[in-house]
């Protein structure tokens, strides 16, 4: 057991708004965050709009180690899009292990950044604890779901092939898949992710669930129902079949002769083949929307729908709830961890457009009841703060340290 209970975190960019590292820092448990870039306090003070993407109040630069190797590889990737970002992840992971060894600290690493560090720790027979924050459901479970999906929705096959579970080389996928088995403890944001780890043989005693939070001040709850003549259904996220987009559009198509408008808000990938297959529907596509526009679109919509096949945790669900929308989503999104079926909306099976259509029709037929569900969802979302997430992380970490001390005594 290391003489300190502090730990090292690591990731590229502002993962989860730095909340994992902030939680440990506030509790006096963070040794260092290892990353590729971070904003000094003085720069954030004079240029907050520019610097805010790589900054977190309460996490000063003195708590951060910049990996020069990761930074150089990231710059190279920006110049040459063919550069393999997996090398950046490896550089971050190796740097994290070196910092942990020097400080005799533990490792608390996100998936994608854990493999090299955990592997070296095991090889060195290091006493450091290897804690993994498993971002997504286990990659083998996701790959199986998506393989089935290519047969069920063949016109969405190309966007499915572009997912990491198919795009990564076999060795890269394997390194991601074995991270949970190399960890002394796994932390997930949802019970669904936990279940996929159980299915891959990770003991329940080595898994803890800590749901994410939401900054509800960015998503104030609406006070009145939307006034649109059409029934507006909003979807937020990557516009592909992993998010269940075709199931949503098929559900809307089943509502024949109903005046329904589908609002799609997202960034990144847009599967144009899915949109083409449902060009008979009224679809409003908003790509790379600002925060203000997203809030307006949420407030002007009747119901939020996210029929994803597999999510580590659907942040957008909490955001839509905070804004006052009732939710229609699947159990594979983390929804059961934050909302109650029939109280804040509806949880439907994956790959079931008919059930989605039934819930949409119920919302159309009973607008007052569903508006009240949205109000209840807004109140529920405010229970899931980032403060609650940070407290959960600290509690899990301290419990693990106490368990290790008990085992050694």
C-alpha positions as a printed Julia matrix, in Angstrom:
409×3 Matrix{Float64}:
   0.0     0.0     0.0
   1.42    3.42   -0.93
   2.17    5.67    2.06
  -0.25    8.26    0.61
  -3.94    7.88   -0.19
  -3.71   10.41   -2.99
  -4.23    9.39   -6.6
  -3.41   10.42  -10.15
  -6.11   11.04  -12.75
  -5.6    11.29  -16.5
  -7.46   12.14  -19.69
  -7.34   14.35  -22.78
  -9.47   17.48  -22.88
 -12.12   18.57  -20.4
 -13.59   15.13  -19.75
 -16.75   15.46  -17.64
 -15.86   19.12  -17.04
 -12.95   17.9   -14.88
 -15.4    16.83  -12.18
 -13.53   13.63  -11.26
 -10.27   15.48  -10.61
 -12.09   18.36   -8.92
 -13.82   15.95   -6.53
 -10.51   14.45   -5.45
  -8.79   17.86   -5.3
 -11.47   19.29   -3.01
 -11.1    16.3    -0.7
  -7.31   16.62   -0.61
  -6.95   13.3    -2.46
  -5.63   14.41   -5.86
  -1.92   14.05   -6.52
  -2.02   15.29  -10.12
  -4.22   15.35  -13.2
  -2.18   14.29  -16.24
  -3.43   15.77  -19.5
  -2.21   17.29  -22.78
  -3.2    20.95  -22.21
  -4.57   23.13  -19.44
  -5.12   26.86  -18.96
  -3.16   28.79  -16.29
  -5.25   30.76  -13.81
  -3.87   34.12  -15.02
  -4.87   33.42  -18.63
  -8.35   32.39  -17.61
  -8.74   35.63  -15.67
  -7.88   37.86  -18.64
  -9.47   35.77  -21.42
 -12.14   33.5   -19.88
 -14.08   33.01  -23.11
 -11.01   31.69  -24.92
  -9.51   29.72  -22.05
 -12.6    28.14  -20.49
 -12.5    24.96  -22.6
  -9.37   23.77  -20.76
 -10.04   25.11  -17.29
 -11.95   24.27  -14.13
 -12.39   26.62  -11.17
 -10.84   25.04   -8.11
  -8.33   23.01  -10.15
  -5.22   25.15  -10.53
  -2.33   24.48  -12.87
  -0.25   23.38   -9.88
  -2.49   20.29   -9.71
  -1.89   19.46  -13.38
   0.96   17.71  -15.16
   1.18   18.36  -18.9
   2.48   15.44  -20.94
   4.76   16.99  -23.55
   4.63   13.77  -25.56
   0.83   13.75  -25.62
   0.73   17.44  -26.53
   3.12   16.99  -29.47
   1.15   14.0   -30.72
  -2.1    15.96  -30.43
  -0.63   18.85  -32.43
   0.52   16.36  -35.07
  -3.0    14.91  -35.2
  -4.47   18.35  -35.8
  -2.07   18.86  -38.71
  -2.37   15.36  -40.15
  -5.81   13.82  -39.65
  -4.35   10.38  -40.29
  -2.36   10.47  -37.04
  -3.54    7.72  -34.69
  -5.0     9.31  -31.55
  -4.48    6.01  -29.75
  -0.83    7.07  -29.37
  -2.01   10.17  -27.49
  -3.98    7.98  -25.08
  -0.94    5.76  -24.52
   1.3     8.76  -23.86
  -1.14   10.11  -21.27
  -1.39    6.68  -19.63
   2.38    6.2   -19.39
   2.87    9.7   -18.03
   0.2     9.04  -15.39
   1.97    5.89  -14.24
   5.32    7.68  -14.0
   3.76   10.45  -11.89
   2.05    7.89   -9.65
   5.25    5.9    -9.1
   7.27    9.02   -8.28
   4.65   10.25   -5.82
   3.77    6.75   -4.57
   0.15    7.56   -5.41
  -2.73    5.44   -6.7
  -4.22    5.54  -10.2
  -7.82    6.65  -10.88
  -8.0     6.63  -14.66
 -10.69    6.91  -17.29
 -11.07    4.13  -19.83
  -8.97    4.71  -22.97
  -6.17    6.03  -20.7
  -5.77    3.12  -18.3
  -4.33    0.19  -20.24
  -0.66    1.14  -20.47
  -0.51    2.38  -16.87
  -2.34   -0.63  -15.44
  -0.27   -3.04  -17.51
   2.98   -1.51  -16.28
   1.78   -1.47  -12.68
   0.93   -5.17  -12.86
   4.27   -5.98  -14.52
   6.16   -4.02  -11.86
   4.06   -5.62   -9.1
   3.41   -2.08   -7.93
   1.28   -1.62   -4.8
  -0.7     1.26   -6.37
  -4.44    0.76   -6.6
  -5.75    0.65  -10.17
  -9.16    2.31  -10.23
 -10.95    2.59  -13.57
 -13.75    4.98  -14.46
 -15.49    2.95  -17.17
 -16.89    5.58  -19.5
 -18.9     3.4   -21.86
 -20.53   -0.02  -21.63
 -18.05   -2.83  -22.26
 -16.86   -2.6   -25.9
 -17.6    -6.25  -26.62
 -21.23   -5.79  -25.56
 -21.52   -2.69  -27.71
 -19.95   -4.4   -30.71
 -22.42   -7.27  -30.47
 -25.36   -4.87  -30.33
 -24.08   -2.93  -33.31
 -23.37   -6.06  -35.36
 -27.01   -7.05  -34.88
 -28.06   -3.55  -35.79
 -26.31   -3.65  -39.17
 -28.54   -6.57  -40.1
 -31.7    -5.0   -38.67
 -31.15   -1.51  -40.15
 -28.84   -2.06  -43.14
 -29.18    1.49  -44.45
 -27.46    2.69  -41.24
 -24.54    0.26  -41.59
 -21.93    2.84  -42.58
 -22.38    5.01  -39.49
 -22.26    1.88  -37.34
 -18.95    0.85  -38.92
 -17.56    4.27  -38.01
 -18.06    3.6   -34.29
 -14.91    2.95  -32.23
 -15.88   -0.68  -31.66
 -15.39   -1.3   -35.42
 -12.91    1.45  -36.31
 -10.25    0.5   -33.77
  -7.66   -2.06  -34.78
  -8.06   -5.45  -33.05
  -5.17   -4.81  -30.66
  -6.58   -1.4   -29.71
 -10.03   -2.83  -29.09
  -8.52   -5.6   -26.99
  -6.56   -3.12  -24.87
  -9.76   -1.19  -24.19
 -11.7    -4.37  -23.44
  -9.24   -5.71  -20.85
  -9.0    -2.5   -18.81
 -11.84   -3.51  -16.43
 -10.23   -6.87  -15.69
  -6.92   -5.15  -14.92
  -8.54   -2.72  -12.46
  -8.73   -3.3    -8.74
 -12.0    -1.34   -8.79
 -14.33   -0.13  -11.56
 -16.57    2.94  -11.27
 -19.42    3.44  -13.72
 -21.99    6.2   -14.18
 -24.89    3.81  -14.78
 -26.24    0.42  -13.83
 -26.39   -0.47  -17.51
 -22.62   -0.1   -17.85
 -22.26   -2.04  -14.62
 -24.37   -4.86  -16.08
 -22.14   -5.12  -19.17
 -19.09   -5.48  -16.93
 -20.84   -8.21  -14.95
 -21.59  -10.0   -18.22
 -17.87   -9.87  -19.04
 -16.95  -11.54  -15.75
 -16.07   -8.55  -13.56
 -17.19   -9.38   -9.99
 -19.95   -7.21   -8.55
 -17.74   -6.52   -5.53
 -15.35   -4.66   -7.84
 -17.92   -2.28   -9.37
 -19.46    0.91   -7.98
 -22.07    3.14   -9.66
 -21.9     6.93   -9.33
 -24.37    8.74  -11.65
 -23.28   11.98  -13.26
 -24.7    15.4   -12.43
 -26.03   18.36  -14.39
 -25.56   22.1   -14.1
 -29.25   22.97  -13.94
 -28.5    26.7   -14.04
 -27.61   26.21  -17.71
 -30.96   24.49  -18.31
 -33.66   26.43  -16.44
 -37.04   24.72  -16.41
 -39.71   26.16  -18.67
 -42.84   27.49  -16.99
 -45.34   27.08  -19.84
 -46.03   24.39  -22.44
 -44.78   25.03  -25.98
 -47.16   26.91  -28.26
 -46.28   25.22  -31.56
 -49.22   23.97  -33.63
 -47.25   20.83  -34.46
 -46.28   18.3   -31.79
 -42.52   18.8   -31.49
 -40.25   15.88  -30.62
 -36.63   16.75  -29.88
 -33.56   14.51  -30.11
 -30.09   15.64  -29.0
 -26.89   13.78  -29.8
 -24.92   12.17  -32.62
 -27.35   11.53  -35.44
 -26.74    7.84  -36.02
 -28.24    4.46  -35.25
 -26.22    3.85  -32.1
 -28.44    6.61  -30.71
 -31.51    4.85  -32.1
 -32.3     7.64  -34.58
 -33.99    5.34  -37.1
 -36.23    3.93  -34.34
 -37.36    7.43  -33.41
 -38.13    8.34  -37.01
 -39.91    5.04  -37.62
 -42.05    5.71  -34.54
 -43.02    9.13  -35.88
 -43.86    7.59  -39.24
 -46.23    5.2   -37.48
 -48.2     8.19  -36.18
 -50.0     8.5   -39.49
 -51.95   11.69  -40.14
 -50.55   13.26  -36.97
 -48.89   16.65  -37.21
 -45.47   15.88  -35.76
 -42.23   17.81  -36.18
 -38.91   16.15  -35.32
 -36.14   18.47  -34.11
 -32.65   16.99  -34.35
 -29.83   18.81  -32.53
 -26.32   17.47  -32.58
 -22.66   17.72  -33.38
 -20.28   15.5   -35.27
 -21.59   12.59  -37.32
 -24.85   12.89  -39.27
 -26.04    9.68  -40.91
 -27.57   11.08  -44.07
 -28.76    7.63  -45.11
 -31.11    7.51  -42.12
 -32.45   10.98  -42.88
 -32.91   10.04  -46.53
 -34.91    6.94  -45.55
 -37.35    9.16  -43.64
 -37.47   12.19  -45.91
 -41.28   11.98  -45.91
 -41.27   13.27  -42.3
 -41.01   16.87  -41.14
 -37.48   17.06  -39.76
 -35.68   20.19  -38.54
 -31.94   19.59  -38.38
 -29.76   21.87  -36.23
 -26.06   21.05  -36.38
 -23.54   22.42  -33.86
 -26.13   24.52  -32.05
 -25.11   27.04  -29.41
 -26.09   26.51  -25.78
 -28.68   29.28  -26.04
 -30.26   27.84  -29.16
 -30.34   24.36  -27.67
 -32.22   25.68  -24.64
 -34.71   27.45  -26.9
 -35.28   24.29  -28.91
 -35.81   22.27  -25.74
 -38.3    24.78  -24.33
 -40.22   24.83  -27.6
 -40.54   21.03  -27.78
 -43.16   18.79  -26.19
 -41.1    15.7   -25.43
 -37.46   14.58  -25.52
 -36.66   11.19  -27.09
 -33.35    9.28  -26.97
 -33.82    5.62  -27.97
 -30.11    4.74  -27.72
 -28.84    1.19  -27.97
 -25.91    1.77  -25.61
 -24.83    4.77  -23.52
 -22.45    4.95  -20.61
 -24.69    7.73  -19.35
 -26.93    9.98  -21.44
 -26.0    13.44  -20.14
 -28.55   14.97  -22.5
 -31.32   13.18  -20.58
 -30.55   15.1   -17.4
 -30.21   18.33  -19.39
 -33.61   17.85  -21.04
 -35.15   16.93  -17.68
 -33.71   20.06  -16.09
 -35.25   22.1   -18.9
 -38.66   20.67  -18.01
 -39.22   18.04  -20.69
 -40.74   14.59  -20.19
 -38.4    11.87  -21.41
 -38.85    8.84  -23.66
 -35.7     6.73  -23.66
 -34.34    3.22  -23.19
 -32.88    1.51  -20.14
 -29.51    1.38  -21.96
 -28.86    5.08  -21.38
 -28.56    5.36  -17.61
 -32.15    6.59  -17.45
 -33.21    4.15  -14.67
 -30.53    5.74  -12.47
 -32.08    9.22  -12.68
 -35.77    8.98  -13.62
 -38.88    6.94  -12.83
 -40.92    5.33  -15.58
 -44.41    6.85  -15.68
 -43.41    9.76  -13.43
 -40.84   11.65  -15.46
 -41.61   10.09  -18.84
 -41.27    6.57  -20.19
 -38.53    3.93  -20.44
 -39.02    1.72  -23.49
 -37.14   -1.33  -24.82
 -34.4    -0.78  -27.38
 -35.31   -1.39  -31.05
 -39.01   -0.86  -30.44
 -40.46    1.97  -32.57
 -44.0     0.81  -31.78
 -43.55    1.42  -28.05
 -42.06    4.83  -28.77
 -45.03    5.64  -31.02
 -47.44    4.57  -28.27
 -45.77    6.89  -25.77
 -45.7     9.78  -28.25
 -49.39    9.3   -28.93
 -50.08    9.27  -25.18
 -48.18   12.55  -24.84
 -50.22   14.04  -27.7
 -53.53   12.87  -26.25
 -52.77   13.94  -22.66
 -50.67   17.11  -23.02
 -51.39   18.46  -19.52
 -50.36   15.19  -17.89
 -47.13   15.02  -19.88
 -46.32   18.67  -19.21
 -46.59   17.9   -15.5
 -44.26   14.93  -16.04
 -41.78   17.43  -17.46
 -42.14   19.65  -14.41
 -41.54   16.64  -12.17
 -38.51   15.76  -14.32
 -37.12   19.26  -13.77
 -37.4    18.84  -10.01
 -35.84   15.39  -10.21
 -32.9    16.61  -12.3
 -32.03   19.16   -9.65
 -31.3    16.33   -7.25
 -28.48   15.18   -9.53
 -25.95   17.92   -9.06
 -22.26   17.8    -9.85
 -21.72   18.25   -6.1
 -23.58   14.98   -5.57
 -21.39   13.27   -8.19
 -18.2    14.57   -6.57
 -19.35   13.43   -3.14
 -20.06    9.98   -4.58
 -16.6     9.75   -6.14
 -14.89   10.71   -2.88
 -17.02    8.25   -0.91
 -16.19    5.39   -3.28
 -12.49    6.2    -3.24
 -12.29    6.45    0.54
 -14.24    3.22    0.93
 -11.79    1.47   -1.39
  -8.8     2.8     0.55
 -10.38    1.62    3.82
 -11.0    -1.83    2.32
  -7.38   -2.08    1.24
  -6.15   -1.16    4.7
  -8.44   -3.81    6.19
  -7.12   -6.45    3.79
  -3.51   -5.6     4.68
  -4.02   -5.58    8.43
